[in-house]
Amino acid sequence: SMATNDNDWIANITTYIRNSFGNKAEPTRAKQVAKLRDKFKSRKEPWTQAELEKIYPPVLANQKLWKLTASHGQSELKGCVDDNMSSRFTTGKIQSPGMWVQVELPEISELTQITLDAGTSTGDYPRGYEVVASVDGKTWSKAIARGDGKSAITKIKFPATKAKFLKITQTKRHSGLYWSIHEMSLNGKELAGR
């Protein structure tokens, strides 16, 4: 049983299994396992997939169906959703407030996170960002997330939001670097037949 294995072992096995399915998330840490064990210590039965997806929504697998637009570098957009870290989207200009990238999904989905991976363009992460959402592409929410990028992988978490459109706007500037995204992913679930 899991109770006989320590937190390090569970963290290592979880990371190994995730990676073998192509999941590019950060490694699971023993501290995370300890926190979850404490939170769910009274649970005795196995988890169902539906229960786990409520806690940790999966990455949407429909990237090839996304329609992307941008304020700059429109012709480069496919490079951030092609599952190829050697290609990228880039603004082709130094980061400045007001630059944006918009994703249109094939259908309304419930979203909880967007991940922007600057890959080998390690300094090209957004210095500041704001995310808004829309179900129709006309009426937009107030900001569902705001913050500052701090490293090549920018994970932007927000409360579960129903949207067909998501827009990420650069809110700060950097005098010498472009804004680049080698890969972009969204966590959540499609709401087929809403």
C-alpha positions as a LaTeX table, in Angstrom:
\begin{tabular}{lrrr}
\hline
Residue & $x$ (\AA) & $y$ (\AA) & $z$ (\AA) \\
\hline
Ser1 & 0.00 & 0.00 & 0.00 \\
Met2 & 1.05 & 3.63 & $-0.44$ \\
Ala3 & 1.30 & 4.02 & 3.33 \\
Thr4 & 4.37 & 1.77 & 3.34 \\
Asn5 & 6.25 & 4.01 & 0.89 \\
Asp6 & 7.92 & 7.26 & 1.93 \\
Asn7 & 7.28 & 10.65 & 0.34 \\
Asp8 & 10.50 & 10.61 & $-1.71$ \\
Trp9 & 9.62 & 7.26 & $-3.28$ \\
Ile10 & 6.10 & 8.40 & $-4.20$ \\
Ala11 & 7.44 & 11.68 & $-5.63$ \\
Asn12 & 10.00 & 9.83 & $-7.76$ \\
Ile13 & 7.51 & 7.25 & $-9.04$ \\
Thr14 & 4.90 & 9.92 & $-9.80$ \\
Thr15 & 7.45 & 11.94 & $-11.77$ \\
Tyr16 & 8.62 & 8.84 & $-13.67$ \\
Ile17 & 5.06 & 7.83 & $-14.61$ \\
Arg18 & 4.12 & 11.38 & $-15.63$ \\
Asn19 & 7.20 & 11.73 & $-17.80$ \\
Ser20 & 6.61 & 8.37 & $-19.47$ \\
Phe21 & 3.21 & 9.70 & $-20.64$ \\
Gly22 & 4.86 & 12.79 & $-22.12$ \\
Asn23 & 3.89 & 15.16 & $-19.31$ \\
Lys24 & 6.44 & 18.00 & $-19.18$ \\
Ala25 & 5.51 & 19.28 & $-15.72$ \\
Glu26 & 8.12 & 19.94 & $-13.06$ \\
Pro27 & 9.16 & 16.92 & $-10.96$ \\
Thr28 & 6.91 & 16.03 & $-8.05$ \\
Arg29 & 8.58 & 16.95 & $-4.76$ \\
Ala30 & 8.45 & 15.04 & $-1.48$ \\
Lys31 & 7.03 & 18.19 & 0.19 \\
Gln32 & 4.07 & 18.12 & $-2.21$ \\
Val33 & 3.41 & 14.46 & $-1.40$ \\
Ala34 & 3.56 & 15.18 & 2.35 \\
Lys35 & 1.10 & 18.05 & 1.98 \\
Leu36 & $-1.37$ & 15.91 & 0.00 \\
Arg37 & $-1.03$ & 12.99 & 2.41 \\
Asp38 & $-1.88$ & 15.29 & 5.29 \\
Lys39 & $-4.80$ & 16.90 & 3.46 \\
Phe40 & $-6.36$ & 13.56 & 2.47 \\
Lys41 & $-5.25$ & 11.37 & 5.39 \\
Ser42 & $-8.78$ & 10.14 & 6.11 \\
Arg43 & $-9.28$ & 8.82 & 2.57 \\
Lys44 & $-9.17$ & 5.02 & 2.28 \\
Glu45 & $-10.46$ & 4.30 & $-1.24$ \\
Pro46 & $-8.61$ & 4.75 & $-4.56$ \\
Trp47 & $-9.07$ & 7.99 & $-6.49$ \\
Thr48 & $-11.14$ & 8.08 & $-9.66$ \\
Gln49 & $-9.93$ & 9.90 & $-12.75$ \\
Ala50 & $-12.80$ & 12.40 & $-12.46$ \\
Glu51 & $-11.81$ & 13.22 & $-8.87$ \\
Leu52 & $-8.16$ & 13.72 & $-9.80$ \\
Glu53 & $-9.06$ & 15.92 & $-12.77$ \\
Lys54 & $-11.02$ & 18.22 & $-10.45$ \\
Ile55 & $-7.91$ & 18.70 & $-8.30$ \\
Tyr56 & $-5.36$ & 18.74 & $-11.15$ \\
Pro57 & $-7.03$ & 19.44 & $-14.51$ \\
Pro58 & $-5.14$ & 17.85 & $-17.42$ \\
Val59 & $-3.44$ & 19.65 & $-20.29$ \\
Leu60 & $-5.84$ & 20.16 & $-23.21$ \\
Ala61 & $-4.85$ & 17.88 & $-26.08$ \\
Asn62 & $-6.54$ & 19.86 & $-28.87$ \\
Gln63 & $-3.72$ & 22.35 & $-29.62$ \\
Lys64 & $-3.79$ & 21.62 & $-33.35$ \\
Leu65 & $-7.34$ & 23.04 & $-33.44$ \\
Trp66 & $-6.51$ & 26.32 & $-31.70$ \\
Lys67 & $-6.73$ & 29.55 & $-33.67$ \\
Leu68 & $-3.99$ & 31.95 & $-32.61$ \\
Thr69 & $-3.65$ & 35.67 & $-33.19$ \\
Ala70 & $-1.12$ & 38.19 & $-31.90$ \\
Ser71 & $-0.32$ & 41.87 & $-31.90$ \\
His72 & 3.20 & 41.10 & $-33.19$ \\
Gly73 & 4.78 & 38.09 & $-34.90$ \\
Gln74 & 1.51 & 36.66 & $-36.26$ \\
Ser75 & 3.35 & 34.47 & $-38.78$ \\
Glu76 & 5.37 & 32.84 & $-35.98$ \\
Leu77 & 2.41 & 31.66 & $-33.86$ \\
Lys78 & 2.29 & 28.01 & $-34.97$ \\
Gly79 & 5.74 & 27.62 & $-33.42$ \\
Cys80 & 4.29 & 27.72 & $-29.90$ \\
Val81 & 1.76 & 24.90 & $-30.37$ \\
Asp82 & 3.63 & 22.40 & $-32.55$ \\
Asp83 & 5.09 & 20.23 & $-29.77$ \\
Asn84 & 8.58 & 21.15 & $-31.00$ \\
Met85 & 10.82 & 23.04 & $-28.57$ \\
Ser86 & 13.18 & 24.14 & $-31.36$ \\
Ser87 & 10.48 & 26.28 & $-32.99$ \\
Arg88 & 8.85 & 29.27 & $-31.33$ \\
Phe89 & 6.57 & 32.26 & $-31.47$ \\
Thr90 & 8.41 & 35.55 & $-31.08$ \\
Thr91 & 7.28 & 39.15 & $-31.23$ \\
Gly92 & 10.41 & 40.06 & $-33.21$ \\
Lys93 & 10.52 & 43.29 & $-31.19$ \\
Ile94 & 11.58 & 44.08 & $-27.64$ \\
Gln95 & 8.99 & 43.42 & $-24.96$ \\
Ser96 & 6.64 & 46.31 & $-24.36$ \\
Pro97 & 3.28 & 46.82 & $-22.68$ \\
Gly98 & 0.27 & 46.03 & $-24.85$ \\
Met99 & 1.77 & 43.13 & $-26.83$ \\
Trp100 & $-0.69$ & 40.23 & $-26.77$ \\
Val101 & $-1.35$ & 36.65 & $-27.84$ \\
Gln102 & $-4.89$ & 35.31 & $-28.15$ \\
Val103 & $-6.05$ & 31.69 & $-28.24$ \\
Glu104 & $-9.42$ & 30.67 & $-29.68$ \\
Leu105 & $-10.37$ & 27.14 & $-28.66$ \\
Pro106 & $-12.61$ & 24.91 & $-30.79$ \\
Glu107 & $-15.26$ & 24.97 & $-28.06$ \\
Ile108 & $-15.95$ & 26.49 & $-24.66$ \\
Ser109 & $-13.75$ & 24.87 & $-22.04$ \\
Glu110 & $-13.23$ & 25.22 & $-18.31$ \\
Leu111 & $-9.65$ & 26.47 & $-17.89$ \\
Thr112 & $-7.44$ & 26.74 & $-14.80$ \\
Gln113 & $-3.89$ & 27.40 & $-16.03$ \\
Ile114 & $-1.82$ & 28.50 & $-18.98$ \\
Thr115 & 1.88 & 27.65 & $-19.25$ \\
Leu116 & 4.23 & 29.69 & $-21.42$ \\
Asp117 & 7.59 & 27.97 & $-21.98$ \\
Ala118 & 10.35 & 30.18 & $-23.40$ \\
Gly119 & 12.54 & 27.10 & $-23.91$ \\
Thr120 & 16.09 & 27.93 & $-24.99$ \\
Ser121 & 15.12 & 31.62 & $-25.31$ \\
Thr122 & 15.47 & 31.63 & $-21.53$ \\
Gly123 & 15.25 & 35.39 & $-21.04$ \\
Asp124 & 12.27 & 35.91 & $-23.35$ \\
Tyr125 & 9.58 & 35.21 & $-20.73$ \\
Pro126 & 6.94 & 37.92 & $-20.15$ \\
Arg127 & 8.15 & 40.46 & $-17.60$ \\
Gly128 & 4.53 & 41.18 & $-16.71$ \\
Tyr129 & 1.25 & 39.67 & $-17.87$ \\
Glu130 & $-2.51$ & 39.95 & $-17.62$ \\
Val131 & $-4.96$ & 37.27 & $-18.75$ \\
Val132 & $-8.59$ & 37.86 & $-19.74$ \\
Ala133 & $-11.20$ & 35.38 & $-21.00$ \\
Ser134 & $-14.28$ & 35.40 & $-23.22$ \\
Val135 & $-16.89$ & 32.91 & $-24.39$ \\
Asp136 & $-17.67$ & 34.82 & $-27.61$ \\
Gly137 & $-14.53$ & 36.87 & $-28.41$ \\
Lys138 & $-16.44$ & 40.14 & $-27.95$ \\
Thr139 & $-17.24$ & 40.47 & $-24.26$ \\
Trp140 & $-14.14$ & 40.02 & $-22.10$ \\
Ser141 & $-13.79$ & 39.29 & $-18.39$ \\
Lys142 & $-11.85$ & 41.43 & $-16.00$ \\
Ala143 & $-8.33$ & 40.09 & $-15.47$ \\
Ile144 & $-8.47$ & 36.48 & $-14.25$ \\
Ala145 & $-4.70$ & 36.56 & $-13.61$ \\
Arg146 & $-1.98$ & 39.18 & $-13.32$ \\
Gly147 & 1.64 & 38.77 & $-12.42$ \\
Asp148 & 5.28 & 38.84 & $-13.38$ \\
Gly149 & 7.20 & 36.18 & $-15.23$ \\
Lys150 & 10.29 & 35.10 & $-13.30$ \\
Ser151 & 11.83 & 32.34 & $-15.42$ \\
Ala152 & 11.66 & 30.57 & $-18.78$ \\
Ile153 & 8.58 & 28.62 & $-17.67$ \\
Thr154 & 5.72 & 30.91 & $-16.69$ \\
Lys155 & 2.80 & 29.04 & $-15.11$ \\
Ile156 & $-0.24$ & 31.26 & $-14.81$ \\
Lys157 & $-2.91$ & 29.78 & $-12.53$ \\
Phe158 & $-6.40$ & 31.21 & $-12.15$ \\
Pro159 & $-9.81$ & 30.20 & $-10.81$ \\
Ala160 & $-11.72$ & 27.75 & $-13.05$ \\
Thr161 & $-13.01$ & 29.90 & $-15.92$ \\
Lys162 & $-15.36$ & 28.99 & $-18.77$ \\
Ala163 & $-13.91$ & 30.40 & $-21.99$ \\
Lys164 & $-13.50$ & 29.87 & $-25.70$ \\
Phe165 & $-11.01$ & 32.74 & $-25.97$ \\
Leu166 & $-8.03$ & 33.56 & $-23.77$ \\
Lys167 & $-5.85$ & 36.64 & $-24.22$ \\
Ile168 & $-2.45$ & 37.11 & $-22.59$ \\
Thr169 & $-1.18$ & 40.70 & $-22.62$ \\
Gln170 & 2.38 & 41.79 & $-21.87$ \\
Thr171 & 2.24 & 44.52 & $-19.18$ \\
Lys172 & 5.91 & 45.41 & $-18.73$ \\
Arg173 & 8.92 & 46.12 & $-20.90$ \\
His174 & 12.42 & 44.77 & $-21.30$ \\
Ser175 & 14.91 & 46.91 & $-23.17$ \\
Gly176 & 16.82 & 44.11 & $-24.84$ \\
Leu177 & 14.70 & 40.97 & $-25.19$ \\
Tyr178 & 11.80 & 39.79 & $-27.33$ \\
Trp179 & 8.78 & 37.95 & $-25.97$ \\
Ser180 & 9.08 & 34.32 & $-27.10$ \\
Ile181 & 7.00 & 31.21 & $-26.47$ \\
His182 & 8.48 & 27.88 & $-27.58$ \\
Glu183 & 5.45 & 25.95 & $-26.30$ \\
Met184 & 2.12 & 26.98 & $-24.79$ \\
Ser185 & $-0.30$ & 24.70 & $-22.96$ \\
Leu186 & $-3.66$ & 25.09 & $-21.25$ \\
Asn187 & $-4.97$ & 23.04 & $-18.35$ \\
Gly188 & $-8.67$ & 22.35 & $-18.05$ \\
Lys189 & $-11.39$ & 20.36 & $-19.73$ \\
Glu190 & $-13.49$ & 20.71 & $-22.83$ \\
Leu191 & $-17.18$ & 21.20 & $-22.10$ \\
Ala192 & $-18.59$ & 19.15 & $-24.97$ \\
Gly193 & $-22.29$ & 19.68 & $-25.41$ \\
Arg194 & $-22.34$ & 22.15 & $-22.50$ \\
\hline
\end{tabular}
